[in-house]
């Protein structure tokens, strides 16, 4: 004979103060877990879903990111003129762009400084991004002039990034002529003419070449061929593979942080739930004795207390999600440990993450209720009835 759900719910309501305390401990654990992983999801969505297997990234041998790459101008010219895998337009021009890349310190509106990525681009750089790139305000920079466009998040987060203002690179002022938006991580960058940026920064090297390659290109075979090329030894990645690699260190760090904080706070939440449920068992000893005496089994008593604990856990899960929900879409920035530059993105709370949060809350509730439930189920009816 099983105890009715109404009985379990009534006990939670009667002891609502202690139950709320336990639920709050679980809620804070769930909120931290959800918040850190929402940060990870927002960061990952800038990279993992982006990119194409029909675009290739060329870097120096051994480099895994453009921040550690350097390509001489003569290498780039040979690559663009002679590589057969690069697609060409009707005029015979390669659908490719050589780009420079460097991080510079800029002041944040909220105070302090951070590394902001500068990207020197060529005309094809804009074309290659396709529909994922949009000009929000102003105009694109004119080639050969000291002009830049800035990613939309930087206008809100950094000083001197509004339309018409100047960004100084070494001693050269670059005027902001436009604001652009991008679905990827490059939406938090500053773009200008590659030659003008390289001259102003006194860095004569490109960092990468991005190109459209022939459909069905065998990247493994091509990578081996380029590694042995005596004139242009290069590393090669599909754009999709390259972007995925840019999340390795930061993504792992956020996941480890989420696990560590959840473990520490989860232990506290479970201990709080154990204390609440033990107090509930102590206060209901006589009641438990009566239930056992009138025919309810020990299994029924055990399941009733476990259900009560699970209910507290689920309430904590709802509260935790309500705490984390206002952060969904909140824009922030952090350092990408692969490139050591600031990346602008937003917290992203997904249905999958919400489900994981509920499962975590449910699990914490069950863990907190197991010992008290075993204690309640192990009571002897005669001894329980004697206690007052």
C-alpha positions as CSV (number, residue, x, y, z in Angstrom):
1,X,0.0,0.0,0.0
2,X,1.5,3.3,-1.2
3,X,1.2,6.6,0.6
4,X,-0.9,9.2,-1.5
5,X,0.9,12.1,-3.2
6,X,-1.3,14.5,-1.3
7,X,0.3,13.3,2.0
8,X,3.8,14.0,0.7
9,X,2.8,17.5,-0.7
10,X,1.1,18.4,2.6
11,X,4.2,17.6,4.6
12,X,6.3,19.9,2.4
13,X,3.7,22.7,2.9
14,X,3.5,22.2,6.7
15,X,7.3,22.4,6.9
16,X,7.6,25.0,4.3
17,X,10.2,27.1,6.1
18,X,12.8,24.4,6.4
19,X,11.8,23.0,3.0
20,X,12.3,26.4,1.5
21,X,15.8,26.7,3.1
22,X,16.8,23.4,1.5
23,X,15.3,24.3,-1.8
24,X,17.2,27.6,-1.8
25,X,20.5,25.8,-1.3
26,X,19.7,23.6,-4.3
27,X,18.6,26.7,-6.2
28,X,21.9,28.5,-5.7
29,X,23.8,25.4,-6.9
30,X,21.6,25.1,-10.0
31,X,21.9,28.9,-10.7
32,X,25.7,28.7,-10.6
33,X,25.8,25.5,-12.7
34,X,23.4,27.0,-15.2
35,X,25.1,30.4,-15.3
36,X,28.6,29.1,-16.0
37,X,27.4,26.6,-18.6
38,X,25.2,29.3,-20.3
39,X,28.4,31.3,-20.5
40,X,30.1,28.3,-22.1
41,X,27.2,27.8,-24.5
42,X,27.3,31.4,-25.6
43,X,31.1,31.3,-26.1
44,X,30.9,28.0,-28.1
45,X,28.1,29.2,-30.4
46,X,30.5,31.9,-31.7
47,X,32.7,29.1,-33.1
48,X,31.3,25.6,-33.3
49,X,28.2,26.1,-35.5
50,X,30.1,28.5,-37.7
51,X,32.5,27.9,-40.5
52,X,32.4,25.9,-43.7
53,X,34.2,22.9,-45.0
54,X,34.4,24.7,-48.4
55,X,36.6,27.5,-46.9
56,X,40.2,26.8,-45.9
57,X,42.5,28.6,-43.4
58,X,46.2,28.6,-44.2
59,X,48.7,29.3,-41.3
60,X,52.4,28.9,-40.8
61,X,53.6,25.3,-40.1
62,X,52.8,24.2,-36.6
63,X,50.3,27.1,-35.8
64,X,46.8,26.2,-34.6
65,X,45.6,29.8,-34.4
66,X,46.3,33.0,-36.3
67,X,47.6,34.6,-33.1
68,X,50.7,32.4,-33.4
69,X,51.0,32.5,-37.1
70,X,53.1,34.6,-39.5
71,X,53.2,34.5,-43.3
72,X,55.6,36.5,-45.5
73,X,54.1,38.5,-48.3
74,X,55.9,36.4,-50.9
75,X,54.5,33.3,-49.4
76,X,51.0,34.7,-49.7
77,X,51.5,35.8,-53.3
78,X,52.7,32.3,-54.3
79,X,49.8,30.7,-52.5
80,X,47.1,32.9,-54.1
81,X,48.6,32.7,-57.6
82,X,49.5,29.0,-57.8
83,X,47.4,26.8,-55.5
84,X,45.0,24.8,-57.7
85,X,42.5,24.1,-54.9
86,X,41.6,27.8,-54.5
87,X,38.4,28.7,-56.4
88,X,38.7,31.7,-58.8
89,X,36.0,34.1,-60.0
90,X,35.1,34.7,-63.7
91,X,37.9,37.2,-63.9
92,X,40.4,34.7,-62.7
93,X,40.9,36.3,-59.3
94,X,41.3,34.0,-56.3
95,X,38.3,33.9,-53.9
96,X,40.8,34.4,-51.0
97,X,42.0,37.1,-48.7
98,X,45.3,37.5,-46.7
99,X,44.6,38.9,-43.2
100,X,46.7,40.3,-40.4
101,X,45.7,39.8,-36.8
102,X,46.9,41.5,-33.5
103,X,45.5,42.2,-30.1
104,X,45.8,45.7,-28.6
105,X,44.9,47.1,-25.2
106,X,41.8,49.2,-25.1
107,X,39.9,50.8,-22.3
108,X,36.5,49.4,-21.3
109,X,33.6,51.6,-20.6
110,X,33.2,49.9,-17.2
111,X,36.8,50.6,-16.3
112,X,40.1,48.7,-16.9
113,X,41.6,47.5,-20.1
114,X,41.4,44.3,-22.2
115,X,42.9,42.8,-25.3
116,X,40.8,43.7,-28.4
117,X,41.5,41.9,-31.7
118,X,42.5,44.0,-34.7
119,X,42.0,42.4,-38.1
120,X,43.6,43.7,-41.3
121,X,41.4,42.7,-44.2
122,X,41.3,42.7,-47.9
123,X,38.2,43.3,-50.2
124,X,37.6,39.5,-50.4
125,X,37.4,39.3,-46.6
126,X,34.0,40.9,-46.7
127,X,32.7,38.8,-49.6
128,X,33.9,35.5,-48.0
129,X,31.8,36.0,-44.8
130,X,28.6,36.0,-46.9
131,X,25.2,36.6,-45.2
132,X,26.7,36.2,-41.7
133,X,28.2,39.7,-42.0
134,X,26.1,42.8,-41.9
135,X,26.9,46.5,-41.9
136,X,24.8,48.1,-39.2
137,X,25.8,51.7,-39.4
138,X,28.0,53.9,-41.5
139,X,30.1,52.5,-44.3
140,X,32.9,50.0,-44.9
141,X,36.5,51.5,-44.8
142,X,38.0,52.7,-48.1
143,X,41.0,50.7,-49.1
144,X,44.4,52.5,-48.6
145,X,43.0,54.9,-46.0
146,X,43.3,55.0,-42.2
147,X,39.8,53.9,-41.5
148,X,38.2,51.0,-39.6
149,X,34.9,49.4,-38.8
150,X,34.1,48.0,-35.4
151,X,32.0,45.1,-34.2
152,X,28.7,46.1,-32.7
153,X,29.5,44.7,-29.2
154,X,32.6,46.9,-29.0
155,X,30.6,50.0,-29.4
156,X,28.8,49.2,-26.1
157,X,31.8,47.8,-24.2
158,X,34.9,49.8,-25.3
159,X,35.8,53.5,-25.4
160,X,36.5,55.3,-28.7
161,X,34.6,52.8,-30.8
162,X,31.6,54.9,-31.8
163,X,31.0,56.1,-35.3
164,X,33.2,59.1,-36.1
165,X,35.7,58.5,-33.2
166,X,39.3,57.7,-33.6
167,X,41.3,54.6,-32.6
168,X,45.0,55.2,-32.3
169,X,47.3,52.4,-33.5
170,X,50.8,53.3,-32.3
171,X,51.0,56.9,-33.6
172,X,48.4,56.6,-36.4
173,X,44.8,57.6,-35.8
174,X,42.2,55.4,-37.6
175,X,38.7,56.9,-37.9
176,X,35.7,54.7,-37.2
177,X,33.5,54.8,-40.4
178,X,31.1,52.0,-39.7
179,X,29.7,49.4,-37.3
180,X,29.2,45.8,-38.4
181,X,27.5,42.7,-36.9
182,X,28.6,39.2,-37.4
183,X,27.2,35.9,-36.1
184,X,30.6,34.6,-35.3
185,X,33.5,35.6,-33.0
186,X,34.8,38.1,-35.5
187,X,31.8,40.3,-34.5
188,X,33.9,41.6,-31.6
189,X,36.8,42.7,-33.7
190,X,38.1,45.9,-35.3
191,X,38.7,45.7,-39.1
192,X,40.7,47.9,-41.4
193,X,42.8,47.8,-44.6
194,X,45.4,45.1,-44.0
195,X,48.3,47.1,-45.6
196,X,47.5,50.3,-43.6
197,X,47.2,48.4,-40.3
198,X,50.4,46.4,-40.9
199,X,52.3,49.7,-41.6
200,X,50.9,51.5,-38.6
201,X,51.6,48.6,-36.3
202,X,55.1,48.0,-37.9
203,X,54.2,44.3,-38.5
204,X,55.0,43.4,-42.1
205,X,53.6,39.8,-41.8
206,X,50.2,38.4,-42.5
207,X,48.7,35.9,-40.0
208,X,46.5,33.8,-42.3
209,X,44.9,33.3,-45.6
210,X,41.2,32.4,-45.9
211,X,40.1,31.0,-49.2
212,X,37.2,29.2,-50.9
213,X,38.4,25.8,-52.1
214,X,37.1,23.3,-54.6
215,X,34.2,21.2,-53.5
216,X,35.3,17.8,-52.2
217,X,38.8,18.9,-51.3
218,X,40.7,16.3,-49.4
219,X,42.1,18.3,-46.5
220,X,44.2,15.5,-45.1
221,X,46.0,14.9,-48.4
222,X,46.3,18.7,-49.1
223,X,47.7,19.2,-45.6
224,X,50.4,16.6,-46.2
225,X,51.2,18.2,-49.6
226,X,51.6,21.7,-48.1
227,X,53.7,20.5,-45.2
228,X,56.3,19.2,-47.8
229,X,56.2,22.2,-50.1
230,X,59.6,23.8,-50.1
231,X,58.4,27.3,-51.1
232,X,55.2,27.6,-49.1
233,X,55.2,25.1,-46.2
234,X,51.9,25.8,-44.5
235,X,49.4,24.4,-42.0
236,X,45.9,23.9,-43.4
237,X,42.5,23.6,-41.7
238,X,38.9,23.7,-42.9
239,X,37.2,26.8,-41.5
240,X,34.8,24.6,-39.5
241,X,37.7,22.6,-38.0
242,X,39.7,25.7,-37.3
243,X,36.9,27.5,-35.4
244,X,36.2,24.4,-33.4
245,X,39.8,24.3,-32.2
246,X,39.5,27.9,-30.9
247,X,37.2,26.8,-28.1
248,X,39.3,24.0,-26.7
249,X,41.0,25.8,-23.7
250,X,38.4,28.3,-22.8
251,X,35.5,25.8,-23.2
252,X,37.4,23.2,-21.0
253,X,38.1,25.9,-18.4
254,X,34.5,26.9,-18.1
255,X,33.3,23.3,-17.9
256,X,35.8,22.5,-15.2
257,X,34.8,25.6,-13.3
258,X,31.1,24.6,-13.6
259,X,31.9,21.2,-12.3
260,X,34.1,22.4,-9.4
261,X,31.6,25.0,-8.2
262,X,28.7,22.6,-8.6
263,X,30.5,20.0,-6.5
264,X,31.3,22.4,-3.7
265,X,27.9,24.0,-3.6
266,X,26.2,20.7,-4.2
267,X,27.7,19.2,-1.2
268,X,26.5,22.1,0.9
269,X,23.0,21.8,-0.6
270,X,22.8,18.0,0.0
271,X,23.9,18.5,3.6
272,X,21.2,21.1,4.0
273,X,18.6,18.8,2.5
274,X,19.8,15.9,4.8
275,X,19.5,18.2,7.9
276,X,16.0,19.3,6.8
277,X,14.8,15.7,6.2
278,X,16.3,14.3,9.4
279,X,14.5,17.0,11.3
280,X,11.3,16.1,9.5
281,X,11.8,12.4,10.4
282,X,12.4,13.3,14.1
283,X,9.3,15.5,14.2
284,X,7.2,12.8,12.6
285,X,8.4,9.7,14.4
286,X,5.1,9.1,16.1
287,X,3.3,9.6,12.8
288,X,5.6,7.1,11.1
289,X,4.9,4.6,13.8
290,X,1.2,5.0,13.2
291,X,1.6,4.5,9.4
292,X,3.6,1.3,10.0
293,X,1.1,0.0,12.5
294,X,-1.9,0.4,10.2
295,X,-0.2,-1.5,7.4
296,X,2.0,0.8,5.3
297,X,5.2,-1.0,4.3
298,X,8.7,0.2,5.0
299,X,9.2,0.6,1.2
300,X,6.2,2.9,1.1
301,X,7.6,5.0,4.0
302,X,11.0,5.1,2.2
303,X,9.5,6.1,-1.1
304,X,7.3,8.8,0.5
305,X,10.3,10.5,2.1
306,X,12.4,10.2,-1.1
307,X,9.5,11.7,-3.1
308,X,9.3,14.5,-0.6
309,X,13.1,15.2,-1.0
310,X,12.7,15.0,-4.8
311,X,9.9,17.5,-4.7
312,X,12.1,19.9,-2.6
313,X,14.8,19.4,-5.3
314,X,12.5,20.2,-8.1
315,X,11.3,23.4,-6.4
316,X,15.0,24.3,-6.0
317,X,15.5,23.6,-9.7
318,X,12.7,26.0,-10.7
319,X,14.0,28.7,-8.3
320,X,17.6,28.2,-9.7
321,X,16.4,28.6,-13.3
322,X,14.4,31.7,-12.3
323,X,17.6,33.2,-10.8
324,X,19.6,32.3,-14.0
325,X,17.0,33.3,-16.5
326,X,17.5,37.1,-16.4
327,X,21.1,36.5,-17.6
328,X,20.0,34.8,-20.8
329,X,21.1,37.1,-23.6
330,X,23.2,39.3,-21.3
331,X,26.2,40.4,-23.2
332,X,29.6,40.1,-21.7
333,X,33.2,39.4,-22.7
334,X,36.1,37.2,-21.6
335,X,39.5,36.2,-22.7
336,X,39.8,33.4,-25.2
337,X,42.8,31.4,-24.0
338,X,43.5,30.1,-27.5
339,X,44.0,33.6,-28.9
340,X,44.5,35.6,-25.7
341,X,42.1,38.2,-26.9
342,X,38.8,39.5,-25.6
343,X,35.7,37.9,-27.1
344,X,32.2,39.5,-26.9
345,X,29.3,37.1,-26.5
346,X,26.1,36.6,-24.6
347,X,24.9,34.1,-22.0
348,X,22.9,31.4,-23.8
349,X,20.4,29.4,-21.8
350,X,19.2,26.5,-24.0
351,X,16.4,23.9,-23.4
352,X,19.1,21.2,-23.1
353,X,20.8,23.2,-20.4
354,X,17.5,23.8,-18.5
355,X,16.9,20.0,-18.6
356,X,20.3,19.3,-17.2
357,X,19.6,21.9,-14.4
358,X,16.4,20.1,-13.5
359,X,18.1,16.7,-13.5
360,X,20.8,18.2,-11.2
361,X,18.2,19.6,-8.8
362,X,16.3,16.3,-8.8
363,X,19.5,14.4,-8.1
364,X,20.6,16.7,-5.3
365,X,17.2,16.3,-3.7
366,X,17.3,12.5,-3.9
367,X,20.9,12.5,-2.4
368,X,19.7,14.7,0.4
369,X,16.7,12.5,1.1
370,X,18.3,9.0,1.0
371,X,19.7,8.8,4.5
372,X,16.6,10.3,6.2
373,X,14.3,8.1,4.2
374,X,16.3,5.0,5.2
375,X,16.1,6.1,8.9
376,X,12.3,6.6,8.6
377,X,11.8,3.2,7.0
378,X,14.0,1.4,9.6
379,X,11.9,2.6,12.6
380,X,10.1,-0.1,14.5
381,X,6.4,0.7,15.0
382,X,6.4,0.0,18.8
383,X,9.4,2.1,19.5
384,X,8.2,4.9,17.2
385,X,4.8,5.1,19.0
386,X,6.5,5.3,22.4
387,X,8.5,8.4,21.3
388,X,6.8,11.7,21.7
